[in-house]
Amino acid sequence: MNGILGKKLGMTQIYKDDGTAVPVTVVEAGPCVVVQRRTAETDGYEAVQLGLVESRRMRANQPMAGHFAKAGVEPMRKLMELPVEAGDEAKPGDQITVSIFSPDDHVDVTGTSKGKGFQGVIKRHGHSGGRATHGSMFHRAPGSIGQSAYPSRVFPGVKLPGHMGAERVTVKNLLVVQVDEERNLLYLRGAVPGARNSYVALRRARRG
């Protein structure tokens, strides 16, 4: 198994033996349960569907309740599908914990970034803006965006004000600094997308 679901708890720092402070993000990863096993014979590809086990019991509509009942597990709020090898023996009901990772591993973390609402070009795209002097009348505006008589249109891809954040973001090659198997905690060097208590998916990095 090369991945797990978790919940971002926040950031802190860990001190090494030489006194160096390492900024880390604490992720409560798992325990997860295999809900479904997809095979090449039935689905055309090899994968497993993982569900994140949480402390309080989740509700499920009738189709999803039947899906979980078929696997013999409790309903879960968050599901994720991971590709596996054809010979992988994972089956519904198997439990996945943080023990699949160890210190000095590298992981890719996928989450939903914080929503910023409607923002202008300075905050959204990093534009420098106009002069701050009196009378310039050009401070935080986007400026000219099109052409004159030809071609008389705005080209696609122009950086304009709009909705910022709340997007699917993947941060690659984060170092696993520490693993706490008793409390299902992973300490990852650096920042992880999303707000506190948001869900994240962790996969073993292809390049470490």
GROMACS elastic network, one bead per residue, 0.5 to 0.9 nm:
[ bonds ]
;  ai    aj funct       b0    kb
    1     4     6  0.83098   500
    1    82     6  0.83292   500
    1    83     6  0.88231   500
    1    84     6  0.70762   500
    1    88     6  0.83844   500
    1    90     6  0.83584   500
    1    96     6  0.80009   500
    1   100     6  0.72007   500
    2    82     6  0.78251   500
    2    83     6  0.85784   500
    2    84     6  0.80785   500
    2   100     6  0.74212   500
    2   101     6  0.85701   500
    2   202     6  0.84668   500
    2   203     6  0.57518   500
    2   204     6  0.53288   500
    2   205     6  0.87989   500
    3    82     6  0.69889   500
    3    96     6  0.88639   500
    3   100     6  0.81662   500
    3   101     6  0.89442   500
    3   107     6  0.86647   500
    3   201     6  0.74115   500
    3   202     6  0.53754   500
    3   204     6  0.60574   500
    4    29     6  0.65987   500
    4    30     6  0.65560   500
    4    31     6  0.82529   500
    4    32     6  0.68446   500
    4    50     6  0.75507   500
    4    51     6  0.89081   500
    4    52     6  0.83070   500
    4    80     6  0.82488   500
    4    82     6  0.87561   500
    4    96     6  0.72656   500
    4    97     6  0.75996   500
    4    98     6  0.77255   500
    4   100     6  0.87950   500
    4   200     6  0.88333   500
    4   201     6  0.61547   500
    4   202     6  0.53516   500
    4   203     6  0.66204   500
    5    28     6  0.86361   500
    5    29     6  0.57792   500
    5    30     6  0.58619   500
    5    31     6  0.81095   500
    5    32     6  0.68205   500
    5    50     6  0.76706   500
    5    51     6  0.75053   500
    5    52     6  0.59881   500
    5    78     6  0.80369   500
    5    79     6  0.79690   500
    5    80     6  0.72466   500
    5   199     6  0.74009   500
    5   200     6  0.60992   500
    5   202     6  0.61293   500
    5   203     6  0.88131   500
    6    27     6  0.62603   500
    6    28     6  0.52958   500
    6    30     6  0.55233   500
    6    31     6  0.82803   500
    6    32     6  0.85854   500
    6    52     6  0.70936   500
    6   198     6  0.85229   500
    6   199     6  0.58204   500
    6   200     6  0.53816   500
    6   201     6  0.62577   500
    6   202     6  0.74552   500
    7    26     6  0.87327   500
    7    27     6  0.55685   500
    7    28     6  0.51353   500
    7    29     6  0.63567   500
    7    30     6  0.83195   500
    7   196     6  0.79802   500
    7   197     6  0.55279   500
    7   198     6  0.55733   500
    7   200     6  0.57995   500
    7   201     6  0.84916   500
    8    11     6  0.87413   500
    8    25     6  0.75130   500
    8    26     6  0.63134   500
    8    28     6  0.63666   500
    8    29     6  0.84650   500
    8   192     6  0.77898   500
    8   193     6  0.87634   500
    8   194     6  0.76366   500
    8   195     6  0.73402   500
    8   196     6  0.55251   500
    8   197     6  0.51119   500
    8   198     6  0.56071   500
    8   199     6  0.63728   500
    8   200     6  0.67750   500
    9    25     6  0.75568   500
    9    26     6  0.55318   500
    9    27     6  0.56014   500
    9    28     6  0.67419   500
    9   195     6  0.85053   500
    9   196     6  0.52818   500
    9   197     6  0.54917   500
    9   198     6  0.79878   500
   10    24     6  0.86646   500
   10    25     6  0.57723   500
   10    26     6  0.56226   500
   10    27     6  0.74823   500
   10   192     6  0.89313   500
   10   195     6  0.79720   500
   10   196     6  0.55944   500
   10   197     6  0.79010   500
   11    23     6  0.72566   500
   11    24     6  0.57000   500
   11    26     6  0.59205   500
   11   190     6  0.86162   500
   11   191     6  0.76836   500
   11   192     6  0.89671   500
   12    22     6  0.85138   500
   12    23     6  0.60379   500
   12    24     6  0.55606   500
   12    25     6  0.64021   500
   12    26     6  0.73952   500
   13    21     6  0.61423   500
   13    22     6  0.52807   500
   13    24     6  0.54278   500
   13    25     6  0.81648   500
   13   189     6  0.89403   500
   14    20     6  0.81980   500
   14    21     6  0.56538   500
   14    22     6  0.51044   500
   14    23     6  0.65674   500
   14    24     6  0.70124   500
   14   177     6  0.87383   500
   14   187     6  0.89443   500
   15    18     6  0.78789   500
   15    19     6  0.56203   500
   15    20     6  0.54884   500
   15    22     6  0.60943   500
   15    23     6  0.89273   500
   16    19     6  0.52445   500
   16    20     6  0.52574   500
   16    21     6  0.65088   500
   16    22     6  0.73768   500
   17    20     6  0.73846   500
   22   177     6  0.86863   500
   22   189     6  0.68584   500
   22   190     6  0.83342   500
   23   188     6  0.83042   500
   23   189     6  0.58564   500
   23   190     6  0.58453   500
   23   191     6  0.81667   500
   24   177     6  0.77953   500
   24   187     6  0.57592   500
   24   188     6  0.50821   500
   24   190     6  0.52814   500
   24   191     6  0.70358   500
   25   186     6  0.80466   500
   25   187     6  0.56676   500
   25   188     6  0.51597   500
   25   189     6  0.64026   500
   25   190     6  0.62982   500
   25   191     6  0.59833   500
   25   192     6  0.66286   500
   26   185     6  0.66187   500
   26   186     6  0.58126   500
   26   188     6  0.65454   500
   27   184     6  0.83301   500
   27   185     6  0.56397   500
   27   186     6  0.51725   500
   27   187     6  0.64996   500
   27   188     6  0.76892   500
   27   200     6  0.84095   500
   28    31     6  0.87445   500
   28    98     6  0.88696   500
   28   183     6  0.77986   500
   28   184     6  0.56273   500
   28   186     6  0.64126   500
   29    32     6  0.80879   500
   29    52     6  0.85123   500
   29    97     6  0.72181   500
   29    98     6  0.61620   500
   29   184     6  0.56560   500
   29   185     6  0.58875   500
   29   186     6  0.65780   500
   29   200     6  0.87281   500
   29   201     6  0.87878   500
   29   202     6  0.83161   500
   30    33     6  0.84163   500
   30    51     6  0.87448   500
   30    52     6  0.59341   500
   30    53     6  0.65945   500
   30    54     6  0.83823   500
   30    95     6  0.89209   500
   30    96     6  0.69517   500
   30    97     6  0.54971   500
   30    98     6  0.66552   500
   30   184     6  0.63388   500
   30   185     6  0.84393   500
   31    51     6  0.87085   500
   31    52     6  0.64043   500
   31    53     6  0.57951   500
   31    54     6  0.82157   500
   31    95     6  0.67171   500
   31    96     6  0.57632   500
   31    98     6  0.73731   500
   31   184     6  0.70377   500
   32    50     6  0.61377   500
   32    51     6  0.53911   500
   32    53     6  0.55399   500
   32    94     6  0.83879   500
   32    95     6  0.56611   500
   32    97     6  0.64019   500
   33    49     6  0.84246   500
   33    50     6  0.55536   500
   33    51     6  0.53139   500
   33    52     6  0.66404   500
   33    53     6  0.69869   500
   33    73     6  0.79191   500
   33    92     6  0.74130   500
   33    93     6  0.57933   500
   33    94     6  0.56017   500
   33    96     6  0.59953   500
   33    97     6  0.88524   500
   34    37     6  0.74417   500
   34    48     6  0.66417   500
   34    49     6  0.58193   500
   34    51     6  0.64202   500
   34    71     6  0.82318   500
   34    73     6  0.87810   500
   34    90     6  0.73857   500
   34    91     6  0.64436   500
   34    93     6  0.53308   500
   34    94     6  0.53358   500
   34    95     6  0.64439   500
   34    96     6  0.76056   500
   35    48     6  0.75176   500
   35    49     6  0.54449   500
   35    50     6  0.56275   500
   35    51     6  0.62927   500
   35    67     6  0.82776   500
   35    68     6  0.67641   500
   35    70     6  0.86649   500
   35    71     6  0.56347   500
   35    72     6  0.82446   500
   35    73     6  0.71779   500
   35    79     6  0.85329   500
   35    91     6  0.79563   500
   35    93     6  0.64245   500
   35    94     6  0.83004   500
   36    47     6  0.85066   500
   36    48     6  0.57618   500
   36    49     6  0.50037   500
   36    50     6  0.73672   500
   36    67     6  0.86777   500
   36    68     6  0.87327   500
   36    70     6  0.89111   500
   36    71     6  0.67036   500
   36    81     6  0.89573   500
   36    91     6  0.71319   500
   36    92     6  0.54211   500
   36    93     6  0.85637   500
   37    46     6  0.78115   500
   37    47     6  0.61944   500
   37    49     6  0.64365   500
   37    90     6  0.71883   500
   37    91     6  0.59635   500
   37    92     6  0.65352   500
   38    41     6  0.85330   500
   38    42     6  0.69882   500
   38    43     6  0.59049   500
   38    44     6  0.80881   500
   38    45     6  0.66938   500
   38    46     6  0.54169   500
   38    47     6  0.50262   500
   38    48     6  0.58512   500
   38    49     6  0.78476   500
   39    42     6  0.55553   500
   39    43     6  0.55748   500
   39    44     6  0.64340   500
   39    45     6  0.54744   500
   39    47     6  0.66987   500
   39    48     6  0.86784   500
   39    86     6  0.75787   500
   40    43     6  0.54068   500
   40    46     6  0.55531   500
   40    47     6  0.88518   500
   40    86     6  0.79645   500
   41    44     6  0.59257   500
   41    45     6  0.77693   500
   41    46     6  0.89643   500
   42    45     6  0.81523   500
   43    46     6  0.77419   500
   45    83     6  0.81541   500
   45    86     6  0.86259   500
   46    82     6  0.87080   500
   46    83     6  0.59253   500
   46    84     6  0.56783   500
   46    85     6  0.64653   500
   46    86     6  0.59836   500
   46    88     6  0.88437   500
   47    81     6  0.66013   500
   47    82     6  0.53919   500
   47    85     6  0.77375   500
   47    86     6  0.85350   500
   48    80     6  0.83039   500
   48    81     6  0.55975   500
   48    82     6  0.54189   500
   48    83     6  0.64469   500
   48    84     6  0.68901   500
   48    90     6  0.75201   500
   48    91     6  0.81324   500
   48    92     6  0.86548   500
   49    79     6  0.66968   500
   49    80     6  0.55639   500
   49    82     6  0.64058   500
   49    83     6  0.89081   500
   49    92     6  0.87204   500
   50    78     6  0.83741   500
   50    79     6  0.55350   500
   50    80     6  0.51763   500
   50    81     6  0.60768   500
   50    82     6  0.76168   500
   50    96     6  0.84898   500
   51    75     6  0.85493   500
   51    76     6  0.59932   500
   51    77     6  0.75570   500
   51    78     6  0.57589   500
   51    80     6  0.65174   500
   51    81     6  0.88959   500
   52    76     6  0.63076   500
   52    77     6  0.71741   500
   52    78     6  0.56792   500
   52    79     6  0.65817   500
   52    80     6  0.85278   500
   53    56     6  0.88124   500
   53    74     6  0.83817   500
   53    75     6  0.87172   500
   53    76     6  0.63918   500
   53    77     6  0.83091   500
   53    78     6  0.84589   500
   54    57     6  0.72572   500
   54    58     6  0.82818   500
   54    76     6  0.74763   500
   54    77     6  0.82778   500
   57    74     6  0.77031   500
   57    75     6  0.73246   500
   57    76     6  0.77604   500
   58    74     6  0.79185   500
   58    75     6  0.56617   500
   58    76     6  0.57541   500
   58    77     6  0.63576   500
   59    65     6  0.82527   500
   59    75     6  0.65756   500
   59    76     6  0.78272   500
   59    77     6  0.80587   500
   60    63     6  0.79772   500
   60    64     6  0.57449   500
   60    65     6  0.53411   500
   60    68     6  0.89871   500
   60    75     6  0.62524   500
   60    76     6  0.79103   500
   60    77     6  0.82810   500
   61    64     6  0.55331   500
   61    65     6  0.58812   500
   61    66     6  0.86380   500
   62    65     6  0.50220   500
   62    66     6  0.62555   500
   62    67     6  0.86656   500
   63    66     6  0.52925   500
   63    67     6  0.63577   500
   63    68     6  0.89523   500
   64    68     6  0.62564   500
   64    69     6  0.84573   500
   64    75     6  0.77249   500
   65    68     6  0.52817   500
   65    69     6  0.60375   500
   65    70     6  0.86031   500
   65    74     6  0.85341   500
   65    75     6  0.65067   500
   66    70     6  0.60768   500
   66    71     6  0.87632   500
   67    70     6  0.53798   500
   67    71     6  0.68436   500
   67    72     6  0.89533   500
   67    75     6  0.87000   500
   68    71     6  0.52321   500
   68    72     6  0.62276   500
   68    73     6  0.55559   500
   68    74     6  0.63365   500
   68    75     6  0.57719   500
   68    76     6  0.81943   500
   69    73     6  0.61051   500
   69    74     6  0.73394   500
   69    75     6  0.80757   500
   70    73     6  0.79122   500
   70    92     6  0.89067   500
   71    74     6  0.88021   500
   71    91     6  0.89762   500
   71    92     6  0.54044   500
   71    93     6  0.65412   500
   72    92     6  0.75892   500
   72    93     6  0.67428   500
   73    76     6  0.86081   500
   73    92     6  0.82145   500
   73    93     6  0.64955   500
   76    79     6  0.73047   500
   78   199     6  0.79954   500
   80   201     6  0.77049   500
   82   203     6  0.86203   500
   84    87     6  0.82457   500
   84    88     6  0.64355   500
   84    90     6  0.89829   500
   85    88     6  0.53816   500
   86    89     6  0.85354   500
   88    91     6  0.89082   500
   90    93     6  0.87401   500
   90    94     6  0.66305   500
   91    94     6  0.59614   500
   92    95     6  0.88045   500
   96    99     6  0.79830   500
   96   100     6  0.76275   500
   97   100     6  0.64722   500
   97   101     6  0.86863   500
   97   181     6  0.77039   500
   97   184     6  0.70423   500
   98   101     6  0.57619   500
   98   102     6  0.82327   500
   98   179     6  0.71821   500
   98   180     6  0.77907   500
   98   181     6  0.61010   500
   98   184     6  0.59215   500
   98   185     6  0.71926   500
   98   186     6  0.72112   500
   99   102     6  0.69027   500
   99   179     6  0.77691   500
   99   180     6  0.86163   500
   99   181     6  0.63026   500
   99   184     6  0.85458   500
  101   104     6  0.89004   500
  101   105     6  0.66475   500
  101   106     6  0.88484   500
  101   107     6  0.89876   500
  101   176     6  0.78997   500
  101   179     6  0.74106   500
  101   186     6  0.86001   500
  101   204     6  0.82917   500
  102   105     6  0.58757   500
  102   176     6  0.70242   500
  102   177     6  0.84233   500
  102   178     6  0.74015   500
  102   179     6  0.63133   500
  103   106     6  0.86400   500
  103   175     6  0.78688   500
  103   176     6  0.51347   500
  103   177     6  0.52727   500
  103   178     6  0.53357   500
  103   179     6  0.64531   500
  104   175     6  0.59655   500
  104   176     6  0.53085   500
  104   177     6  0.61612   500
  104   178     6  0.81825   500
  105   173     6  0.88204   500
  105   174     6  0.82913   500
  105   175     6  0.59481   500
  105   176     6  0.53174   500
  105   177     6  0.81144   500
  105   204     6  0.77640   500
  105   205     6  0.82308   500
  105   208     6  0.73675   500
  106   172     6  0.82503   500
  106   173     6  0.50994   500
  106   174     6  0.53014   500
  106   176     6  0.59574   500
  106   188     6  0.88565   500
  106   203     6  0.87605   500
  106   204     6  0.62591   500
  106   205     6  0.54119   500
  106   206     6  0.84018   500
  106   207     6  0.78182   500
  106   208     6  0.53317   500
  107   171     6  0.86581   500
  107   172     6  0.65817   500
  107   173     6  0.52116   500
  107   174     6  0.52853   500
  107   175     6  0.66376   500
  107   176     6  0.72777   500
  107   188     6  0.85895   500
  107   202     6  0.62992   500
  107   203     6  0.54642   500
  107   206     6  0.82036   500
  107   207     6  0.89354   500
  107   208     6  0.78986   500
  108   170     6  0.66765   500
  108   171     6  0.57398   500
  108   173     6  0.54864   500
  108   174     6  0.63802   500
  108   201     6  0.81486   500
  108   202     6  0.57446   500
  108   203     6  0.52447   500
  108   204     6  0.61956   500
  108   205     6  0.52471   500
  108   206     6  0.84269   500
  109   169     6  0.82524   500
  109   170     6  0.54971   500
  109   171     6  0.53127   500
  109   172     6  0.64265   500
  109   173     6  0.83122   500
  109   174     6  0.76834   500
  109   192     6  0.68620   500
  109   193     6  0.78951   500
  109   200     6  0.65659   500
  109   201     6  0.56567   500
  109   203     6  0.65729   500
  109   204     6  0.88855   500
  109   205     6  0.89363   500
  110   168     6  0.69812   500
  110   169     6  0.56227   500
  110   171     6  0.64678   500
  110   172     6  0.85868   500
  110   192     6  0.80647   500
  110   193     6  0.71666   500
  110   199     6  0.88229   500
  110   200     6  0.55406   500
  110   201     6  0.51178   500
  110   202     6  0.65597   500
  110   203     6  0.84436   500
  111   167     6  0.81903   500
  111   168     6  0.57577   500
  111   169     6  0.55661   500
  111   170     6  0.65171   500
  111   171     6  0.86204   500
  111   192     6  0.76322   500
  111   193     6  0.53942   500
  111   194     6  0.59077   500
  111   198     6  0.77175   500
  111   199     6  0.65033   500
  111   201     6  0.65763   500
  112   115     6  0.85888   500
  112   165     6  0.82528   500
  112   166     6  0.57130   500
  112   167     6  0.52919   500
  112   169     6  0.59475   500
  112   170     6  0.86783   500
  112   193     6  0.61781   500
  112   194     6  0.51867   500
  112   195     6  0.82614   500
  112   198     6  0.77877   500
  112   199     6  0.79196   500
  112   200     6  0.77230   500
  113   165     6  0.57000   500
  113   167     6  0.54334   500
  113   168     6  0.64617   500
  113   169     6  0.63313   500
  113   192     6  0.88330   500
  113   193     6  0.50156   500
  113   195     6  0.72389   500
  114   164     6  0.87626   500
  114   165     6  0.55367   500
  114   166     6  0.52796   500
  114   167     6  0.78591   500
  114   193     6  0.74265   500
  114   194     6  0.52088   500
  114   195     6  0.59517   500
  115   163     6  0.83595   500
  115   164     6  0.63301   500
  115   167     6  0.78217   500
  115   194     6  0.87859   500
  116   119     6  0.71480   500
  116   163     6  0.73254   500
  116   164     6  0.52296   500
  116   165     6  0.53735   500
  116   166     6  0.74511   500
  117   162     6  0.79998   500
  117   163     6  0.54086   500
  117   164     6  0.56336   500
  117   165     6  0.72034   500
  117   166     6  0.85738   500
  118   124     6  0.88500   500
  118   161     6  0.71610   500
  118   162     6  0.50825   500
  118   164     6  0.60999   500
  119   122     6  0.81339   500
  119   123     6  0.63977   500
  119   124     6  0.58972   500
  119   161     6  0.56993   500
  119   162     6  0.56172   500
  119   163     6  0.62809   500
  119   164     6  0.63051   500
  120   123     6  0.58506   500
  120   124     6  0.58494   500
  120   125     6  0.80113   500
  120   140     6  0.77362   500
  120   141     6  0.78393   500
  120   142     6  0.78229   500
  120   160     6  0.72076   500
  120   162     6  0.66923   500
  120   163     6  0.89407   500
  121   125     6  0.51462   500
  121   126     6  0.65591   500
  121   127     6  0.59076   500
  121   128     6  0.88837   500
  121   129     6  0.84237   500
  121   140     6  0.76652   500
  121   141     6  0.75309   500
  121   142     6  0.60991   500
  121   159     6  0.70088   500
  121   160     6  0.57884   500
  121   161     6  0.50995   500
  121   162     6  0.81453   500
  122   125     6  0.57185   500
  122   128     6  0.63412   500
  122   129     6  0.65641   500
  122   140     6  0.66846   500
  122   141     6  0.83574   500
  122   142     6  0.81025   500
  122   161     6  0.86133   500
  123   126     6  0.55282   500
  123   127     6  0.74595   500
  123   161     6  0.89871   500
  123   164     6  0.89848   500
  124   127     6  0.81362   500
  124   159     6  0.87145   500
  124   160     6  0.83732   500
  124   161     6  0.70145   500
  124   162     6  0.78110   500
  124   163     6  0.84509   500
  124   164     6  0.64001   500
  124   165     6  0.89501   500
  125   159     6  0.69446   500
  125   160     6  0.81363   500
  125   161     6  0.84959   500
  126   129     6  0.88258   500
  127   140     6  0.85304   500
  127   142     6  0.80675   500
  128   140     6  0.81500   500
  129   132     6  0.87198   500
  129   138     6  0.75715   500
  129   139     6  0.55091   500
  129   141     6  0.67565   500
  129   142     6  0.74626   500
  129   143     6  0.86852   500
  130   133     6  0.88943   500
  130   136     6  0.79431   500
  130   137     6  0.84597   500
  130   138     6  0.51470   500
  130   140     6  0.63224   500
  130   141     6  0.76079   500
  130   143     6  0.88427   500
  131   134     6  0.85854   500
  131   136     6  0.67070   500
  131   137     6  0.86381   500
  131   138     6  0.67017   500
  131   139     6  0.58816   500
  132   135     6  0.88927   500
  132   136     6  0.74370   500
  132   137     6  0.89118   500
  132   138     6  0.80112   500
  132   139     6  0.61098   500
  133   136     6  0.60950   500
  133   137     6  0.87009   500
  133   139     6  0.86644   500
  134   137     6  0.76607   500
  135   138     6  0.83509   500
  136   139     6  0.74748   500
  138   141     6  0.61664   500
  138   142     6  0.89128   500
  138   143     6  0.80290   500
  140   143     6  0.87035   500
  142   145     6  0.76910   500
  142   159     6  0.83682   500
  142   160     6  0.68221   500
  142   161     6  0.78172   500
  144   147     6  0.83463   500
  145   154     6  0.64300   500
  145   155     6  0.83008   500
  145   158     6  0.71299   500
  145   159     6  0.86755   500
  145   160     6  0.85613   500
  146   151     6  0.86882   500
  146   152     6  0.71997   500
  146   153     6  0.59984   500
  146   155     6  0.71694   500
  147   150     6  0.63835   500
  147   151     6  0.64364   500
  147   152     6  0.55998   500
  147   153     6  0.64506   500
  147   154     6  0.70550   500
  147   155     6  0.89841   500
  148   151     6  0.69755   500
  148   152     6  0.54804   500
  148   153     6  0.81181   500
  149   152     6  0.51180   500
  149   153     6  0.87960   500
  150   153     6  0.77413   500
  151   154     6  0.83001   500
  154   157     6  0.89033   500
  154   158     6  0.75773   500
  155   158     6  0.64084   500
  157   160     6  0.86672   500
  161   164     6  0.86647   500
  163   166     6  0.86364   500
  164   167     6  0.82142   500
  165   168     6  0.88035   500
  166   169     6  0.89216   500
  166   194     6  0.83759   500
  168   193     6  0.86153   500
  169   193     6  0.65264   500
  169   194     6  0.86804   500
  170   192     6  0.85137   500
  170   193     6  0.74857   500
  171   174     6  0.72603   500
  171   191     6  0.83083   500
  171   192     6  0.68488   500
  171   193     6  0.73969   500
  172   205     6  0.69790   500
  172   207     6  0.88154   500
  173   204     6  0.85571   500
  173   205     6  0.58290   500
  173   206     6  0.82975   500
  173   207     6  0.70064   500
  173   208     6  0.58962   500
  174   188     6  0.61813   500
  174   189     6  0.59652   500
  174   190     6  0.68322   500
  174   191     6  0.85655   500
  174   192     6  0.88325   500
  174   205     6  0.82524   500
  174   208     6  0.84536   500
  175   187     6  0.85255   500
  175   188     6  0.56300   500
  175   189     6  0.53245   500
  175   190     6  0.80477   500
  175   208     6  0.83056   500
  176   179     6  0.74382   500
  176   186     6  0.70057   500
  176   187     6  0.59741   500
  176   189     6  0.64483   500
  177   186     6  0.78302   500
  177   187     6  0.54825   500
  177   188     6  0.56361   500
  177   189     6  0.62449   500
  178   185     6  0.83150   500
  178   186     6  0.61358   500
  178   187     6  0.50632   500
  178   188     6  0.73650   500
  179   184     6  0.77996   500
  179   185     6  0.60811   500
  179   187     6  0.63959   500
  180   183     6  0.57581   500
  180   184     6  0.57481   500
  180   186     6  0.63622   500
  180   187     6  0.82593   500
  181   185     6  0.65460   500
  181   186     6  0.84079   500
  182   185     6  0.79130   500
  188   191     6  0.78793   500
  188   192     6  0.83345   500
  192   195     6  0.88352   500
  192   200     6  0.84878   500
  193   198     6  0.89106   500
  193   200     6  0.80865   500
  194   197     6  0.83882   500
  194   198     6  0.60004   500
  194   199     6  0.78926   500
  194   200     6  0.80130   500
  195   198     6  0.55767   500
  195   199     6  0.88660   500
  196   199     6  0.87997   500
  202   205     6  0.88681   500
  203   206     6  0.88012   500
  204   207     6  0.88080   500
  204   208     6  0.88709   500
  205   208     6  0.60782   500
